[in-house]
């Protein structure tokens, strides 16, 4: 008897992952997380328009569960507001996949955490660019520029 029984949804997202790749350009942010115990690494890229995730991609280096959870979290977050995306939990990801074997639950943690990190990265960049104009003006003034 196998201790790692995978649902059909997990197998489907592993065999046919959705939204694989990266994003570049304006209003793009990335969340990078890893699990030092198992060695899995995950990156979630989001493109934001009007405070909604208009596009989302992922790259992962990990087991089949890591691939499946990354694929699922991109499906769950696409089109969502940033606030709603931050509310997607590790449990939501596992539930949408019809469960994960207990030894693989850490993989759903990576997917939700990477999504949250991407949203935080976007918000930090947005906040930085809003402050950037003021800082640039202060620097020019301090250097005697106009």
N, CA, C and O of each residue as an XYZ file, in Angstrom:
584
protein
N       0.839     -1.187      0.000
C       0.000      0.000      0.000
C       0.882      1.247      0.000
O       1.810      1.363      0.800
N       0.581      2.176     -0.904
C       1.387      3.394     -1.003
C       0.924      4.432      0.022
O      -0.274      4.587      0.259
N       1.875      5.134      0.622
C       1.524      6.179      1.583
C       1.328      7.529      0.882
O       0.881      8.493      1.505
N       1.654      7.595     -0.385
C       1.490      8.840     -1.128
C       0.479      8.643     -2.250
O       0.848      8.510     -3.417
N      -0.788      8.627     -1.887
C      -1.856      8.518     -2.863
C      -2.205      9.921     -3.344
O      -2.514     10.800     -2.539
N      -2.157     10.125     -4.643
C      -2.449     11.442     -5.218
C      -3.828     11.449     -5.853
O      -4.232     10.475     -6.488
N      -4.544     12.540     -5.681
C      -5.849     12.686     -6.312
C      -5.672     12.874     -7.821
O      -4.584     13.198     -8.295
N      -6.747     12.667     -8.555
C      -6.708     12.899    -10.002
C      -6.369     14.350    -10.316
O      -5.680     14.621    -11.300
N      -6.841     15.289     -9.494
C      -6.537     16.715     -9.724
C      -5.043     16.991     -9.572
O      -4.462     17.729    -10.368
N      -4.429     16.404     -8.561
C      -2.981     16.586     -8.370
C      -2.249     16.040     -9.584
O      -1.371     16.704    -10.136
N      -2.606     14.842     -9.997
C      -1.937     14.225    -11.152
C      -2.153     15.055    -12.416
O      -1.234     15.204    -13.221
N      -3.353     15.593    -12.596
C      -3.647     16.402    -13.768
C      -2.820     17.686    -13.785
O      -2.267     18.053    -14.821
N      -2.732     18.371    -12.641
C      -1.940     19.608    -12.581
C      -0.445     19.329    -12.693
O       0.312     20.176    -13.167
N      -0.017     18.140    -12.256
C       1.386     17.765    -12.419
C       1.691     17.462    -13.883
O       2.693     17.928    -14.426
N       0.840     16.694    -14.504
C       1.070     16.289    -15.905
C       0.807     17.421    -16.896
O       1.440     17.486    -17.950
N      -0.120     18.307    -16.563
C      -0.508     19.421    -17.447
C      -0.525     20.728    -16.665
O      -1.582     21.336    -16.497
N       0.630     21.160    -16.189
C       0.635     22.368    -15.361
C       0.162     23.602    -16.144
O       0.490     23.786    -17.317
N      -0.609     24.425    -15.461
C      -1.120     25.657    -16.045
C      -0.204     26.813    -15.685
O       0.383     26.839    -14.604
N      -0.085     27.769    -16.597
C       0.580     29.055    -16.329
C       2.064     28.934    -15.983
O       2.552     29.632    -15.094
N       2.771     28.064    -16.669
C       4.207     27.907    -16.454
C       4.935     29.029    -17.176
O       4.583     29.374    -18.304
N       5.946     29.601    -16.533
C       6.772     30.609    -17.174
C       7.048     31.779    -16.254
O       6.890     31.691    -15.036
N       7.463     32.878    -16.866
C       7.778     34.090    -16.116
C       7.051     35.256    -16.770
O       6.520     35.138    -17.874
N       7.038     36.378    -16.070
C       6.465     37.616    -16.594
C       7.495     38.722    -16.430
O       8.304     38.700    -15.502
N       7.458     39.683    -17.335
C       8.338     40.843    -17.243
C       7.530     42.083    -17.566
O       6.426     41.997    -18.104
N       8.088     43.235    -17.233
C       7.457     44.497    -17.594
C       6.927     45.245    -16.391
O       7.211     44.920    -15.238
N       6.144     46.264    -16.711
C       5.577     47.101    -15.651
C       4.520     46.335    -14.884
O       3.869     45.435    -15.412
N       4.366     46.711    -13.634
C       3.346     46.125    -12.760
C       3.508     44.623    -12.572
O       2.531     43.911    -12.340
N       4.749     44.143    -12.672
C       5.044     42.724    -12.454
C       5.850     42.593    -11.163
O       6.748     43.389    -10.890
N       5.514     41.584    -10.387
C       6.239     41.309     -9.147
C       6.447     39.810     -9.039
O       5.775     39.025     -9.708
N       7.387     39.423     -8.185
C       7.697     37.999     -8.033
C       7.825     37.647     -6.556
O       8.328     38.426     -5.745
N       7.355     36.450     -6.239
C       7.535     35.888     -4.908
C       8.384     34.642     -5.028
O       8.074     33.748     -5.815
N       9.455     34.577     -4.252
C      10.359     33.424     -4.284
C      10.416     32.797     -2.893
O      10.677     33.478     -1.902
N      10.171     31.500     -2.838
C      10.252     30.785     -1.569
C      10.917     29.439     -1.804
O      10.981     28.939     -2.927
N      11.405     28.875     -0.724
C      12.028     27.561     -0.803
C      11.864     26.819      0.498
O      11.588     27.411      1.542
N      12.036     25.522      0.425
C      11.992     24.675      1.604
C      13.348     23.990      1.719
O      13.642     23.071      0.954
N      14.182     24.429      2.670
C      15.528     23.864      2.771
C      15.539     22.377      3.126
O      16.518     21.686      2.845
N      14.479     21.880      3.733
C      14.438     20.476      4.131
C      14.331     19.573      2.908
O      15.067     18.595      2.787
N      13.402     19.907      1.993
C      13.194     19.027      0.833
C      13.879     19.562     -0.427
O      14.025     18.835     -1.410
N      14.301     20.833     -0.401
C      15.001     21.398     -1.551
C      14.107     22.021     -2.606
O      14.604     22.507     -3.622
N      12.782     22.019     -2.386
C      11.876     22.619     -3.367
C      12.054     24.144     -3.407
O      12.226     24.794     -2.376
N      12.007     24.689     -4.623
C      12.062     26.136     -4.831
C      10.897     26.536     -5.722
O      10.549     25.813     -6.655
N      10.289     27.692     -5.436
C       9.137     28.116     -6.222
C       9.166     29.625     -6.421
O       9.504     30.385     -5.514
N       8.800     30.041     -7.641
C       8.656     31.457     -7.968
C       7.272     31.658     -8.568
O       6.862     30.928     -9.470
N       6.560     32.650     -8.061
C       5.260     33.043     -8.613
C       5.415     34.475     -9.120
O       5.859     35.360     -8.389
N       5.044     34.688    -10.375
C       5.082     36.003    -11.007
C       3.655     36.499    -11.187
O       2.794     35.762    -11.667
N       3.401     37.753    -10.801
C       2.076     38.327    -11.014
C       2.186     39.637    -11.785
O       3.132     40.404    -11.611
N       1.202     39.871    -12.634
C       1.032     41.157    -13.297
C      -0.254     41.742    -12.743
O      -1.287     41.074    -12.709
N      -0.185     42.999    -12.305
C      -1.315     43.619    -11.622
C      -1.845     44.786    -12.445
O      -1.084     45.641    -12.899
N      -3.155     44.805    -12.626
C      -3.848     45.921    -13.272
C      -5.078     46.238    -12.442
O      -5.885     45.355    -12.152
N      -5.218     47.502    -12.060
C      -6.363     47.944    -11.244
C      -6.504     47.115     -9.968
O      -7.603     46.715     -9.584
N      -5.364     46.869     -9.324
C      -5.312     46.105     -8.066
C      -5.865     44.684     -8.185
O      -6.310     44.103     -7.195
N      -5.835     44.124     -9.404
C      -6.231     42.731     -9.639
C      -5.093     42.005    -10.349
O      -4.328     42.609    -11.102
N      -4.994     40.723    -10.102
C      -3.979     39.902    -10.767
C      -4.498     39.584    -12.165
O      -5.380     38.744    -12.341
N      -3.936     40.269    -13.151
C      -4.395     40.084    -14.530
C      -3.679     38.923    -15.223
O      -4.217     38.318    -16.151
N      -2.463     38.619    -14.766
C      -1.733     37.480    -15.317
C      -0.871     36.905    -14.206
O      -0.453     37.620    -13.295
N      -0.611     35.617    -14.291
C       0.163     34.943    -13.249
C       0.868     33.745    -13.870
O       0.286     33.008    -14.666
N       2.133     33.561    -13.493
C       2.945     32.442    -14.001
C       3.763     31.887    -12.842
O       3.902     32.523    -11.797
N       4.299     30.694    -13.049
C       5.162     30.118    -12.016
C       6.305     29.331    -12.636
O       6.235     28.858    -13.770
N       7.356     29.214    -11.842
C       8.464     28.287    -12.100
C       8.713     27.569    -10.790
O       8.669     28.177     -9.720
N       8.977     26.272    -10.876
C       9.291     25.549     -9.658
C      10.341     24.485     -9.928
O      10.426     23.924    -11.020
N      11.125     24.231     -8.919
C      12.070     23.131     -8.917
C      11.655     22.279     -7.734
O      11.927     22.618     -6.582
N      10.996     21.174     -8.028
C      10.531     20.361     -6.924
C       9.779     19.145     -7.402
O       9.791     18.798     -8.583
N       9.133     18.515     -6.467
C       8.417     17.268     -6.724
C       7.104     17.539     -7.466
O       6.737     18.687     -7.715
N       6.422     16.472     -7.805
C       5.152     16.584     -8.502
C       4.123     17.384     -7.722
O       3.343     18.126     -8.319
N       4.105     17.251     -6.410
C       3.165     18.012     -5.588
C       3.475     19.503     -5.639
O       2.562     20.328     -5.643
N       4.753     19.848     -5.677
C       5.130     21.268     -5.773
C       4.649     21.852     -7.101
O       4.140     22.972     -7.143
N       4.808     21.106     -8.163
C       4.347     21.559     -9.480
C       2.829     21.711     -9.480
O       2.300     22.715     -9.955
N       2.134     20.711     -8.945
C       0.672     20.742     -8.921
C       0.141     21.896     -8.076
O      -0.814     22.561     -8.476
N       0.743     22.145     -6.914
C       0.242     23.222     -6.061
C       0.528     24.584     -6.674
O      -0.289     25.496     -6.552
N       1.672     24.739     -7.332
C       1.975     26.007     -7.997
C       0.979     26.252     -9.126
O       0.473     27.362     -9.283
N       0.703     25.220     -9.903
C      -0.269     25.330    -10.985
C      -1.639     25.710    -10.432
O      -2.307     26.585    -10.981
N      -2.058     25.063     -9.357
C      -3.370     25.332     -8.772
C      -3.453     26.744     -8.205
O      -4.466     27.421     -8.383
N      -2.409     27.194     -7.530
C      -2.487     28.532     -6.927
C      -2.582     29.610     -8.014
O      -3.194     30.655     -7.796
N      -1.980     29.362     -9.177
C      -2.112     30.345    -10.261
C      -3.560     30.397    -10.745
O      -4.067     31.468    -11.083
N      -4.222     29.245    -10.780
C      -5.630     29.199    -11.181
C      -6.514     29.898    -10.155
O      -7.453     30.608    -10.515
N      -6.210     29.696     -8.886
C      -7.008     30.300     -7.821
C      -6.849     31.822     -7.779
O      -7.805     32.532     -7.469
N      -5.663     32.322     -8.085
C      -5.378     33.756     -7.912
C      -5.697     34.605     -9.139
O      -5.927     35.807     -9.004
N      -5.717     34.014    -10.326
C      -5.948     34.797    -11.550
C      -7.275     35.548    -11.450
O      -8.318     34.972    -11.142
N      -7.200     36.861    -11.721
C      -8.398     37.698    -11.715
C      -8.821     38.197    -10.347
O      -9.731     39.019    -10.238
N      -8.172     37.711     -9.307
C      -8.535     38.113     -7.943
C      -7.911     39.463     -7.589
O      -6.875     39.847     -8.131
N      -8.566     40.172     -6.668
C      -7.985     41.392     -6.118
C      -6.762     40.990     -5.284
O      -6.633     39.840     -4.866
N      -5.877     41.947     -5.053
C      -4.696     41.658     -4.239
C      -5.109     41.236     -2.828
O      -4.516     40.325     -2.249
N      -6.126     41.901     -2.279
C      -6.601     41.533     -0.940
C      -7.095     40.094     -0.909
O      -6.800     39.347      0.024
N      -7.847     39.709     -1.933
C      -8.380     38.338     -1.987
C      -7.251     37.326     -2.173
O      -7.276     36.247     -1.580
N      -6.260     37.675     -2.997
C      -5.124     36.770     -3.219
C      -4.363     36.515     -1.920
O      -3.892     35.404     -1.675
N      -4.250     37.545     -1.095
C      -3.559     37.375      0.187
C      -4.325     36.455      1.136
O      -3.755     35.940      2.098
N      -5.604     36.252      0.870
C      -6.425     35.389      1.728
C      -6.442     33.934      1.265
O      -7.031     33.083      1.931
N      -5.808     33.638      0.141
C      -5.712     32.245     -0.308
C      -4.736     31.532      0.621
O      -3.578     31.927      0.753
N      -5.225     30.481      1.256
C      -4.419     29.798      2.270
C      -3.807     28.511      1.729
O      -4.151     28.025      0.651
N      -2.912     28.000      2.502
C      -2.299     26.707      2.204
C      -3.383     25.628      2.125
O      -3.341     24.745      1.268
N      -4.343     25.720      3.031
C      -5.436     24.744      3.062
C      -6.308     24.865      1.814
O      -6.775     23.858      1.283
N      -6.530     26.103      1.342
C      -7.322     26.306      0.114
C      -6.694     25.565     -1.061
O      -7.386     24.911     -1.841
N      -5.378     25.678     -1.173
C      -4.667     25.041     -2.290
C      -4.827     23.527     -2.214
O      -5.166     22.886     -3.209
N      -4.585     22.959     -1.047
C      -4.705     21.505     -0.878
C      -6.146     21.054     -1.121
O      -6.377     20.038     -1.776
N      -7.106     21.801     -0.597
C      -8.523     21.430     -0.765
C      -8.918     21.430     -2.244
O      -9.615     20.523     -2.698
N      -8.477     22.440     -2.995
C      -8.815     22.524     -4.417
C      -8.215     21.370     -5.218
O      -8.717     21.016     -6.286
N      -7.151     20.795     -4.698
C      -6.522     19.644     -5.349
C      -7.100     18.318     -4.831
O      -6.571     17.247     -5.129
N      -8.168     18.397     -4.069
C      -8.774     17.209     -3.445
C      -7.812     16.517     -2.504
O      -7.810     15.292     -2.377
N      -6.986     17.330     -1.842
C      -6.083     16.821     -0.818
C      -4.703     16.444     -1.346
O      -4.498     16.212     -2.538
N      -3.790     16.396     -0.419
C      -2.414     15.959     -0.682
C      -2.046     14.939      0.387
O      -2.573     14.987      1.498
N      -1.160     14.032      0.063
C      -0.673     13.121      1.111
C      -0.033     13.943      2.237
O       0.629     14.945      1.967
N      -0.225     13.531      3.492
C       0.321     14.308      4.615
C       1.795     14.667      4.451
O       2.202     15.765      4.831
N       2.602     13.765      3.893
C       4.028     14.041      3.749
C       4.301     15.092      2.670
O       5.422     15.587      2.555
N       3.289     15.429      1.888
C       3.461     16.428      0.817
C       2.751     17.753      1.109
O       2.752     18.647      0.262
N       2.157     17.893      2.271
C       1.428     19.128      2.593
C       2.330     20.359      2.581
O       1.861     21.469      2.331
N       3.617     20.169      2.847
C       4.530     21.312      2.821
C       4.565     21.968      1.441
O       4.892     23.149      1.328
N       4.236     21.223      0.401
C       4.242     21.777     -0.960
C       3.153     22.822     -1.144
O       3.360     23.826     -1.827
N       1.986     22.588     -0.532
C       0.930     23.594     -0.643
C       1.321     24.847      0.116
O       0.876     25.947     -0.211
N       2.155     24.675      1.134
C       2.664     25.838      1.869
C       3.500     26.709      0.949
O       3.379     27.934      0.975
N       4.346     26.093      0.137
C       5.193     26.862     -0.771
C       4.358     27.681     -1.747
O       4.659     28.851     -1.984
N       3.317     27.083     -2.314
C       2.526     27.770     -3.335
C       1.831     29.004     -2.761
O       1.919     30.089     -3.336
N       1.149     28.844     -1.640
C       0.458     29.986     -1.030
C       1.465     31.032     -0.567
O       1.244     32.231     -0.741
N       2.569     30.582      0.020
C       3.582     31.530      0.500
C       4.202     32.321     -0.647
O       4.433     33.523     -0.515
N       4.475     31.657     -1.773
C       5.059     32.345     -2.928
C       4.083     33.378     -3.486
O       4.495     34.473     -3.869
N       2.792     33.040     -3.536
C       1.781     33.994     -3.982
C       1.764     35.210     -3.066
O       1.763     36.345     -3.541
N       1.750     34.984     -1.773
C       1.727     36.089     -0.808
C       2.972     36.959     -0.952
O       2.890     38.185     -0.870
N       4.124     36.325     -1.165
C       5.366     37.086     -1.343
C       5.314     37.935     -2.617
O       5.824     39.056     -2.631
N       4.709     37.416     -3.675
C       4.585     38.185     -4.920
C       3.708     39.419     -4.705
O       4.033     40.508     -5.178
N       2.601     39.242     -3.995
C       1.719     40.386     -3.714
C       2.457     41.411     -2.861
O       2.374     42.611     -3.123
N       3.174     40.948     -1.850
C       3.943     41.864     -0.993
C       5.000     42.601     -1.808
O       5.213     43.799     -1.617
N       5.668     41.879     -2.725
C       6.675     42.498     -3.594
C       6.034     43.600     -4.437
O       6.597     44.687     -4.572
N       4.868     43.323     -4.998
C       4.172     44.337     -5.803
C       3.820     45.555     -4.953
O       4.049     46.691     -5.368
N       3.267     45.323     -3.772
C       2.875     46.437     -2.900
C       4.084     47.252     -2.468
O       4.011     48.479     -2.398
N       5.201     46.579     -2.176
C       6.430     47.291     -1.803
C       6.955     48.133     -2.960
O       7.386     49.268     -2.755
N       6.923     47.587     -4.174
C       7.371     48.338     -5.354
C       6.467     49.535     -5.594
O       6.946     50.625     -5.904
N       5.178     49.341     -5.453
C       4.208     50.419     -5.662
C       4.435     51.531     -4.644
O       4.433     52.714     -4.986
N       4.629     51.134     -3.393
C       4.883     52.107     -2.331
C       6.204     52.834     -2.581
O       6.303     54.045     -2.385
N       7.217     52.082     -3.015
C       8.528     52.677     -3.305
C       8.470     53.671     -4.442
O       9.112     54.720     -4.377
N       7.709     53.364     -5.488
C       7.628     54.291     -6.622
C       6.829     55.527     -6.248
O       7.083     56.609     -6.777
N       5.875     55.385     -5.351
C       5.113     56.549     -4.894
C       6.014     57.478     -4.085
O       5.903     58.700     -4.176
N       6.903     56.886     -3.296
C       7.836     57.683     -2.506
C       9.018     58.146     -3.337
O       9.637     59.165     -3.030
N       9.337     57.398     -4.396
C      10.519     57.676     -5.212
C      10.548     59.089     -5.756
O      11.605     59.721     -5.763
N       9.405     59.606     -6.217
C       9.354     60.961     -6.750
C       9.733     61.975     -5.697
O      10.479     62.915     -5.969
N       9.221     61.786     -4.491
C       9.533     62.712     -3.406
C      11.007     62.631     -3.037
O      11.641     63.660     -2.799
N      11.564     61.421     -2.987
C      12.967     61.255     -2.629
C      13.861     61.852     -3.706
O      14.859     62.505     -3.401
N      13.504     61.627     -4.958
C      14.300     62.178     -6.054
C      14.335     63.692     -6.005
O      15.383     64.302     -6.218
N      13.201     64.296     -5.726
C      13.118     65.753     -5.610
C      13.995     66.233     -4.462
O      14.713     67.223     -4.606
N      13.948     65.548     -3.326
C      14.755     65.938     -2.171
C      16.239     65.818     -2.487
O      17.030     66.663     -2.069
N      16.624     64.779     -3.219
C      18.035     64.598     -3.584
C      18.484     65.721     -4.508
O      19.560     66.285     -4.310
N      17.679     66.055     -5.513
C      18.053     67.135     -6.436
C      18.192     68.456     -5.694
O      19.113     69.232     -5.949
N      17.266     68.702     -4.772
C      17.324     69.955     -4.006
C      18.574     69.997     -3.143
O      19.216     71.041     -3.032
N      18.930     68.860     -2.525
C      20.086     68.836     -1.646
C      21.383     69.005     -2.437
O      22.400     69.420     -1.883
N      21.346     68.683     -3.735
C      22.525     68.815     -4.587
C      22.537     70.167     -5.312
O      23.388     70.417     -6.166
N      21.590     71.022     -4.962
C      21.543     72.342     -5.575
C      20.867     72.356     -6.923
O      20.914     73.371     -7.618
N      20.227     71.245     -7.327
C      19.536     71.169     -8.612
C      18.134     71.698     -8.505
O      17.655     72.001     -7.413
N      17.474     71.811     -9.640
C      16.090     72.295     -9.627
C      15.144     71.251    -10.145
O      13.937     71.488    -10.205
